[in-house]
């Protein structure tokens, strides 16, 4: 028989002692007449009256009336703490796998249904499902994440190809005021650009930014101590914010953005679905128009709207933006090769020769190449090159022996040499001048001497190709 709740048992006892019939009692407590009769029978067998039952606990009443069904575990429970620990440590495990292991050792143990029923009951009794209330301080935390869903809605006007839009979402902790921007992918440069645009849109800077443990935020995901990637760290230093990634598999750490993502997937993505745009700028304009409407809608469980709470609480608590906007830089670690030139984007930039075999960090922006040693000190600075010679060399980075001997190798031509040898030396000279950025005077003097000798040889009857002769004449006319 199903165990009735102690509240109903007490009411049956009270009405029975007042002389009501079983039919009247059944109508009063909304149960069957047979159920009333069964409870009365069990109370008579136990000699339980209303006055005694009123001071007993619920467990004591159930144990007294249902001794075979309640309070006595015929089969011993498994070791729930160990089972719970294994489930938390390995996300591939499930209750069915652990139950099958349990049954191999306890053939007469719990059935699978009772196993699945008692485990949640044990979690409730031990407080494993209890959560702590999180009070968000206004203007303190900005939660950021990529929306899980994408939308194929941007058409390339030149090729007709449809691109999928990836949506970046940022929300302030107290008001859940959102910022949404669409990008063609989720790479690091888009991630940082979205952060910069979000702070400019909010017109202020929070104290803490809480991202996920995604690849664009961390280089080493960890439950307690994730490693922030270099570019994200530079962004944090520029805006003077703390980056505190949420713990792995703990969505409650960033519940604000998780709930906003779900809300936006319904009210924004479904609104955009079926529309077509010919640029991401047009898509983002439409997104901002929709967001301005959504933030004015009142909350369902609190007073005000996202916009009103943002303007009242969050915005006054934000810090002002810095005077300069963050510039994205790409960071790559290289080991210095024997020629003391490190590679970035198919071009080679010199570093001091003393860093041979050491690791250096290349910080590349749109216009400069900055090279840092392992102490994060700048050791070289070059203008970034996209065309021309692939080697960019600073003479100060060369060994002293090379800089001292290089001019002596090529400075004084030997007139006893043939024109082929002199031309080869001239070409070596011009190559060194280009690679090592010799001064204009060095280029003019050295090249002029060689070209003068070669032209005199040609005038004295030596055979010299017309192309090389014209090169000599051109060098001799240099100012």
N, C-alpha and C positions, 0 to 999 in steps of 0.2 A: 504493500500500500504506500502511496505517496505521503511523505511527511508534511503535515500542515504547519503553517507558521504559528509560533507561540501566541501571537496577538489574537488569531482566530480561536485558538484553544482556550485562552483566558475568557474571551467573549462567550464561548459556548458554555463554559463552566458558570459564568455569572448569570446568564439567562436561564440555564437549567435550574439553578438554585432558586431563581425567582418564579419558577413554575411554568415557564413557556413550553409549548409543545415543540417537537422536533421540526414540524413544518414551519412554524413561526420563526424558530431559530435559523433554519436554513434560508428563509427569505431575508432575514435581517443581515446575515453575514455573507450572503451571496455564495452559497455552496449547496451541494446536494443533501437531501434528507439522510441518505445512507452514510454520508460522511459525518454528519452530526451524531448519528447513532454509534458509529465506530469510535468517535472521540469519547463519547459518554461511557462506552463499555471499557475503554482502556483506562479512563480515569477511575472508574469503580474498581477495576482490578488492582490499581495502584493505590487506591484509597486517597486520591488526590482531590482536594477541595479548593474552591476559588481563593479563600483566605491564604492558604499555604502557597498556592501557585503564584499569587500576586507578588510575593517577595523572592521568588526564585528567578534565576537568570534564564535566558532563552536556551542556552546549552543544557542546563540542568533539566528543564522541562522536556526537551527533545530526548535526552538520554533516558529519562524515566519512562516516557511513553513509547519510545521506539528503540529499545535496547539492541535489537538485531540490525538496525539500519543506520544508526547514528552513534558517533562517538567511539565506536570500536572499529579500528582498522584491522580487518581480518588478515589482510596482506600488508606486509611491511613496506613503507615507502622507500623509493630509491634515495640515493644520496643527492638530494636536489642541489646543494651548493656546488658540488663538483660538476654536475650536469650544466648548471647555469654558467659556470666559469668556462667550460668547454665551448658552449654556444657563443659566448662573448668573444672568445679568443679566435675562433675559426668560423667565418661566415659561410663556409661550405657545408657545415654540419646542420642537421635538422633533427626534429624530435623523433621522426620515424627511424632514422639511422641509429640514434642513441637508444631508442626503445628496443631495437633488434639486438644490439649489444647487451642490453640489460636482460633480455629474455634468454640469451644464451647462457648467462650465469645464474638466472633465476627462472627456471622453467615454470614454476607455479606462481610467478610474479604477476604484476598488474597487466591487464589487457591494454591494448593500445589506446582505446577510448578513455579508460580510467587514467592512464599515464598522461594523456593530453589534457585531461580535466584537472588533475591534481597539481601539475606543474604551474599553471597560471594561478591556482589557488595559493600555492606556496609563495609565489612572487608577490601576491597581494598581501599576504600575512606578514611577510618580511620587509615590505616597503620597497621592493625593487621597481615597482611601477610608479612610485611617487615622484613628482617633479617639483622643482622650486619655482616660485613666482619670480619673473624677471621684470624689474622696473627699469625702463629705459630712461636715461638721463637726457634731457633735451640737448640737441646739437652735439652730442658726444660721439656717436657711432654712425658710420655709413656702411651699410651692408651691400656688397656687390656680388654679382654672379651672372653667368650666361643663362639665358632661357633655354630649357631643354628642347623645345620645339623650334623648328625652322620653317620658313615660308618661301616657296619659289614664286617670287613676284616681281623680280627686277629683270628687265629685258635689255640685252646689249643691243643698242641701236645699229651698230655696224655689222654684227654677225647674226643677230636674231636669237642668240642663245639666252636661255632663262637661267638666272643665278638664284641660288638660295640665300635668303637673308638670315643672318645670325643676330640675335637680339641681346644686347647688353642691358642689364637692369641694375639700378642703384636705388636704395631706399634709405631714408633717414630713420633712426631707431624709434623715436617717439611718435612721430606723425605718420610714418610709412609713406612720406612724400616721395613719389617715384621719378626717376629719370630713365628714359629708354632711348637707345640709339641702335640702328641697324648697320651691320657691316657685312662685307663679302666673306670674311672668315673670322676665326677666333685666335689669330696669331698675336704675338706679344705687342707688336706696334699698334694694332687695333685696340688691344686691352688698355694700354697706357693712354692712347688718344681718347678713349672713352672716359677714363678717369679724369683727364684734364677738362674735357667738355662737360662732364657732370659737375665738377667743382665750379666751373664758370657759370653753368646754368643755375646752380644753387646760390651763387654769389657769396660763397664763404667756404671755409675749410673746417671740417670736424677734427676732433682730436684722435680718433681711432677709425681705421678702415678695416672691415672684417670681410676678407674674401674666402672662397672655398680653397681646398687643397688642389686646385687645378694646375696644369703645367705652366700656364702663363703667369701664375703667382708664385709658385714654389719650385725649386729645383730638387728638393728632397721631401716628399710628403711624409708627415709623421703625426702620430696621435697627439703628442705633447710638444714637440720641438721641431716644427717644419723649418726648412731652410728657404729664405726668400731669395729669388733670383736677383742678379746684380742690377738690372735696369729698374726693377720695381723698388729696390732699395734706394737707388738714386732719386727716384720719384718721391719716395717717402722723406728723404732728406731735404729735397727742394721745398716741399710743402710743410715740413715739420710735423708729420703725422706718424702715428704708430701703426704698423701692419700686424694684425693679430689674426692669422688664418684660423678658421673654425676647425674643430677636431674632425678627424676622418669618421664618417658614418655617424655624425652627430648633428642632424639637421636642426635640432632645437637651438644650437649655438647661433644660428642665423635665421631664426624663425620668421623675422620680419620680412626678409627678402624672399624666403620660400613661400610665404603666404601671398606676397605681392606678385610673385611669378605666376602662381596659380590663378590669381585674380586677373592678371593681365593676359594670360593665355585665353581666358574666356572673353573678356571685354575689349581687348585690343586685337589679338590675332584673329579671332573670329570676325571682327569688324573689317579687318584688312583682307581676309580670305576672299579670293576671287578678283581682287583688284590687280592691275598691272601698272608698273612704273618703269620709266626709261632711265632712271638714275637713282642712286642711293640718296642723293640730296633731296629728290622729290619724295622718296619714301619717308625720310626722316622729318620732312616738313609736315607730311600727313600724320605721322606719329605724334608730333608735338601738338598738332591741332586736336587730336583725339584725347591726349593726356590732359590738356587744359580743360576738357569737358569732364573727364572722369574724376579728377581731384576735387571738383566742386560737389560731388555727390555726398550726401551725409553718411556718416558711419551708421551701422546697424546696431552696435552695442555700446556706443559712447556718444557724447555730445560733440557736435561739430563735424567738419569734413577734413580730409587730408590737407587741403589748402589752408583752411582757417587755423588748424593746429600748427602747421608749419610756420605761418606768418606770426602766430602768437607766441609759440614756445621755441621751435627749432631755429628759425632764422636769426633771432636776436642772440642766440648762444653760439653761433658760428663765428670763427675767427676770420679776419679779412684775408683776401687773396694776396699772395706776394706780388711785387711789382712786375716781375718777369714771368712768362709762361714757361713751363717745363719743356725742354727739348729732348726728344727721344734719342737715345744713343744705344747702339748695338755693342755688346760686350762679347769678345771672343778671347780665349786663352790660347797662346801659342808658345812653343819652345823655340828659343833663338837658334837658328841653324849656323853652320860655319861661316856663311857669307854675311852674317849679322843683319839680314833683311827678313822681316816677318811678313807673311802674306795675308792680305785681306781683299776679297772680291777681285782676285786675279792680278792685283798690283802688290808690289813689294816695297816696304818702307824700312828704312834703316833704324837701328837702335845702337847704343854704345857697344863697341865690340867686347867690352868686359862682361856683358850679359850673355855671352855664348853658353849654350846648353841650359840656360835658366828659363823659367816660365815667366812670361810677361802677359799683361792683359791689354788688348786693343780696345779702345773706346772710340767707336766710329760714329760720327754724326753726318749730317748732309754735306758739311763743308770741311771738316777737320778729321784727322786721325791722331788721336792722343794715345800714347803708349805708357803704361804704368808698370812698375816693378812689383815684387811680391809685398812690399810695404805700402802699396797704393800711392807711390810717389811718381810724379811725371818724369820720364826719362827721355821722351822724344815727342815732338809735335810737328806734324806735317799737314800741308794742305791736301785734302783728299783729291785723288786723281781718278778721272773716269776715262781719259783718252791719253794718247802719247806714250812716252817711255814707261815701261812697266816697273822700272826700278827708280825709287826716289831716295836719294842719298844725301845725308848731311856730312860734310867733310870732317866735322868734329867727332863723328862716330867712328872714323877709320883708325886703325892702329897707327902709331907714330912712324913705324918703319915704312909703312906703305906711303904715307903722305910725304915722307922725306925722300924716298927713292923714286917716286913716280916722276917728278920733273926731271931728274937726272937721266932717266932712261930715254926721255924723248926730247930734251931741250936742245942739245947741240947736234945737228945732223952731220953725219959723216959723208963728205962729198965723194969719198971713194966708193960708197955704196951705189948700187944700181937704182934706177927709178922704181923698180918693183918693190925693193926694200923700203925706200923712202915713202912710197904711197901707202904701204902697209902700216908704217909708223904713223903717217898722217891720219889714217883711218882709226888707229888705236887712240891717237890723241883726241880726235873729235868725239869718239865714244866715251872716253874718260871725262871729257869736258861736259858732255850731256848728262852722264850718269851722276857725276860727283859735283855738278854745279860749280865748275871753276869760274872765277871772275871773268868779266869781259876782257880785261887786260891780258890775263893769262892766255885766254883763247886767241886773242888777236896776235900777240907776240909770237907764241909758239907756232900757231898755224901759218902766220905770215912768213916765218923763217923757212919752214918746210916748203911752202908753196913757191917761195922765191927761188929756192934751190932747184926745185923741179922745173920751173919755167925756164930757168937759165940752161938746164940740161936740154930741154926741148929746143931751145934756140941754137944750141951747139950741136944739134944733129941727133940727139937721143930720141928714140921713138917713144911717144907717149900717147895713149888713147885720147881721142877728142873729148870724151866725157870727163876724164880725170883732169885734162888740161883746163876745161871750162870751170871745173871745181876750184882749181888753183887760182884762176883769174878772178873768180867770185870772192874767194877769201881775201885776196890781195886788195880788193876794193872796199873791204869792211872799214867803217869809220874808226 
